[in-house]
Amino acid sequence: MQKKTLVSNSLFKQLFAQQIPLGLIRQLFRLCGPARRCPAKITPVELIMSLVFHILAGAGTLAHHLKQLTGKSITDSALSQRRTVLPWQIFESLLEAALSPKADVKKHPWAFYHGLRLCGLDGSRFSVANTAQVKAQMTKSVSRRRKAAFAKVGVAVLVELGLHNPIAAAVGPREESEMVLAEQLLDRLPEQSLLIADRYYGVPKVLIQFRKIHPHGHREFLVRARSNLKRRVLEVYGDGSALVEIRWGKETLLVREITGQVQRGAARASAVRLWTSLLDWRKHPARALLELYARRWEQESFYRELKVDLRSTPLVQSHTPLTAAQEIAALIMAYAILVEQRIQAASVHDVEVLRISFLKTLEAVRGLWRFLEVSDGILTVEQVRKVVRRTMRQIAEMAIPKRRQRSCPRALRQPVSSWPRLLKNTYQKGAVEYNVSPITA
């Protein structure tokens, strides 16, 4: 896997340097970092690297993992003080440099549609502990029941759906809304890509703004739209879709509308309404786009792996809004490093990347690093390389079988909205049926 000596720490440092240029970290600290009054005990590179290593290493404090990585001893309180004076612009620039597309159209054809890279955009929120700093600077959202237990730090991530690879991310340390964060990512969409998003983004304002940012058509969208949004039908196509005009203020945009029914087994069919910039109905039939939109749910799987498998704690461990945002940024960068390991493991047995378990990859990499740490100086370079290759092979052999064709009921055990109450858990088996509902002028 690696050409150089692979000891635990040096292995991670090589993976980190491949993801984030070390020279960029030094440059950012010179331009934006706090003024140095005395020689620093740890360098900026060591600090950022330790934050990411802390996410991947599992149990232990940041100070413990920094010592494990660098051999230097420093207390957690001193590290906390150093982090509180770091400008957020440093982490914004690091996220921009660290995240990039990884899918190759020849190696990963399932990550593309007609040569367009499949990308998803969605937001999520992380709960922050009720410390004095958080209470003073952040507010808790209020539902119809009562105030939330914890304040939230929002995040929006642009993801390569075929690999669950984060392409760009925006974190909101100042309680920015999901839409504000998402708008920062619209111009980060790669060329020759197709953005798939849910109803939150399927509104004329966002789509018109999207076309302004990308006027030449090298970037397309396929979004779900609410049923109550108005449009003007201009032409009905042979596949049941229609060319429609949507309006926001005085501005208009031509999109193609697709309506249909999605059903599995004997379950109740769900109505779907899509708007897309793919106007050629012969090249992109309505039924094919209905099926393609189901790939959006891979974004939810990405957030599950990020928030449950990788983080494994209900709350962000940092005690201020700024350091909480730093922790989330380090979490996303750590995830991007694991994506590369997932891709390498998949290439061993030539299977789809998403069939390589994210959690098993994480556990195998952690075990590999611990073994190489305790065996430092005992094994030869060639023996270490064999251990790394065997670990990748073992990850590939544990590939997940193809997903079963079933779905859970859309209901809640204790509903707080219009969802029906779930009394008995059942499953609907069988292939999903997609039926286009023709649009009439």
Secondary structure, 3 states (H helix, E strand, C coil): CCCCCCCHHHHHHHHHHHHCCHHHHHHHHHHHCCCCCCCCCCCHHHHHHHHHHHHHHCCCCHHHHHHHHHCCCCCHHHHHHHHHCCCHHHHHHHHHHHCCCCCCCCCCHHHEECCEEEEEEEEEEEEECCCHHHHHHCCCCECCCCECCCEEEEEEEEEECCCCEEEEEEEECCCCCHHHHHHCCHHHCCCCEEEEECCCCCCHHHHHHHHHHCCCCCEEEEEECCCCCCCEEEEECCCCCEEEEEEECCEEEEEEEEEEEEEECCCCCEEEEEEECCCCCCCCCHHHHHHHHHHHHHHHHHHHHHHHHHCCCCCECCCCHHHHHHHHHHHHHHHHHHHHHHHHHHHHHCCCHHHCCHHHHHHHHHHHHHHHHHCCCCCCHHHHHHHHHHHHHHHHHCCCCCCCCEECCCCECCCCCCCCECCCCCCEECCEEEEECCCCC
